[in-house]
Amino acid sequence: MKLLLKWLLSAAALLCVAYLYSGVVVSSFGAALVAAFVIGLFNMVLRPVLVLLTLPVTLVTLGLFLFVINALMFWSAAGILEGFYVRDFYAALLGSLIYSLLGLLIDSAFDRK
């Protein structure tokens, strides 16, 4: 039940990102649900591999390259889905930052309960 609620809140966060920033477009709540699932899947499967492969660059940039990895995953999720559009890399960077901040709020709300 907790996983389902977190997924629904992540989709709502994605809709909030689209509302706050014009570089990200989500056509419907259904599209947001699918996009939240795909982004979560990318974070679970691809992110650890990318972090490991780019570890030297991440160390040299003092961890700032992790923002690039998040933006690339956000942008690639938009590239394979219908109803979820990100204008360019910079829009993906800002959109992923907003989405991550909203995700932190969701996680902290679950940690309190």
C-alpha positions in Angstrom: 0.0 0.0 0.0 2.9 2.4 0.9 4.5 1.7 -2.5 1.2 2.5 -4.4 0.7 5.7 -2.5 4.3 6.8 -3.1 3.8 6.1 -6.8 0.7 8.2 -6.9 2.4 11.0 -5.1 5.4 10.8 -7.5 3.0 11.1 -10.4 1.4 14.1 -8.7 4.9 15.6 -8.2 5.6 15.2 -11.9 2.4 17.0 -12.7 3.5 19.7 -10.3 6.8 20.0 -12.2 4.9 20.4 -15.4 2.8 23.1 -13.8 5.7 25.0 -12.3 8.0 24.8 -15.3 7.1 25.2 -18.9 10.0 23.1 -20.2 8.3 19.9 -19.0 4.9 18.9 -20.4 2.7 16.1 -19.0 -0.5 15.5 -21.0 -2.5 13.7 -18.3 -2.4 12.0 -14.9 -2.2 8.6 -16.7 0.9 9.8 -18.6 2.3 11.0 -15.3 1.7 7.6 -13.7 3.6 5.9 -16.5 6.4 8.5 -16.5 6.8 8.2 -12.7 7.1 4.4 -13.0 9.7 4.6 -15.8 11.7 7.3 -13.9 11.6 5.1 -10.8 12.7 2.1 -12.9 15.5 4.0 -14.4 16.6 5.2 -10.9 16.6 1.6 -9.7 18.3 -0.1 -12.6 20.3 2.4 -14.7 21.4 5.0 -12.1 23.7 2.6 -10.1 25.4 1.5 -13.3 25.9 5.1 -14.5 27.1 6.3 -11.2 29.7 3.5 -11.1 30.8 4.1 -14.7 31.2 7.9 -14.2 32.8 7.7 -10.8 36.0 9.5 -11.8 34.1 12.4 -13.4 31.8 12.5 -10.3 34.8 12.7 -8.0 36.5 15.4 -10.0 33.3 17.5 -10.1 32.7 16.9 -6.4 29.5 15.1 -7.0 27.9 17.7 -9.3 28.0 15.2 -12.2 25.2 13.3 -10.4 22.9 16.2 -11.5 23.8 15.4 -15.1 23.0 11.7 -14.6 19.6 12.6 -13.1 18.8 15.0 -16.0 19.8 12.4 -18.6 17.5 9.8 -17.0 14.6 12.3 -16.8 15.2 13.3 -20.4 15.5 9.7 -21.7 12.2 8.8 -19.9 10.6 11.6 -21.8 12.1 10.4 -25.0 10.5 7.0 -24.8 7.1 7.9 -23.5 4.1 9.5 -25.1 2.4 12.3 -23.2 5.6 13.3 -21.3 7.8 15.8 -23.1 11.0 17.7 -22.0 12.1 20.5 -24.2 15.9 20.0 -24.0 18.7 19.1 -21.7 18.5 22.2 -19.6 14.8 21.7 -19.2 15.6 18.2 -18.1 18.1 19.4 -15.6 15.8 21.9 -14.0 12.8 19.5 -14.2 14.8 16.8 -12.5 15.9 19.1 -9.8 12.3 20.1 -9.0 11.2 16.5 -9.2 14.0 15.4 -6.9 13.1 18.1 -4.4 9.4 17.1 -4.4 10.5 13.5 -4.1 12.5 14.4 -1.0 9.4 16.0 0.5 7.4 12.9 -0.2 10.1 10.6 1.3 10.3 12.8 4.4 6.5 12.7 4.8 6.7 8.9 4.7 9.6 8.8 7.2 7.5 10.7 9.7 4.7 8.2 9.7 
